Amino acid sequence: IFGLRKAGKTSLLNSIARLRGEDKRNATIRIDVSEIVTGEQFRSSVLEHAWEAVRGIPGNEDAHPRVRTLSREGLRRHDVPDSSTVWIQDMRSMLELVEHPAVLIIDEIDQAFPPRSNLDTSQAQALFTSLVQLRSLLQEQDRLALLTAGVDPALFERPIIDGKDNLLYKLVRLVWLAPMSRDEMAEMVRSLGMRMGVRVRGREGIDTLFRQYGG
């Protein structure tokens, strides 16, 4: 799901997660990449949230999937400093306990696109690599679905990145939020402007922007 900032992407993700939560058989894993600093933190967050989601399914309360990266309490083990080589297999083990496909929701997915990420270059690349690893899970079985949101879909639209094949190219089906109404656009412009010390007064500026960009 892609669209302008303040267009309601995160609110939409929250609604989807809430609706899925009404059926306890659903496993929903929610990650906000704006809170992520390193590739390892991303993998740890996915694993811990997956453990919590899978164990929350009725009948799985006492299940102990065989995983190498988590303790029996579902927390990342400190004696496994690098999970990159084993975390996908651990995800497979946990997903064997779901009846319906689990949904991995990732907000601010733009940060995984190295050329435009605010993360350190090496960590943005590590995050990108982790998503490439998840690709195998998404393609080889029907136990996991991916739902992402962001402003820039380049991560999934560009077939080549830095002269190399982009293995995430067309991994997801892109959905664009509809343009805003004039009032919605005015609210967005004014709220974002205030953060930068810019005040938009009167109707003329808003009307000009709306005519130029169509919401």
Summary of the structure (lengths in Angstrom):
residues: 215
radius of gyration: 19.6
end to end distance: 17.0
largest distance: 62.5
contacts: 607
relative contact order: 0.16
helix: 45%
strand: 12%
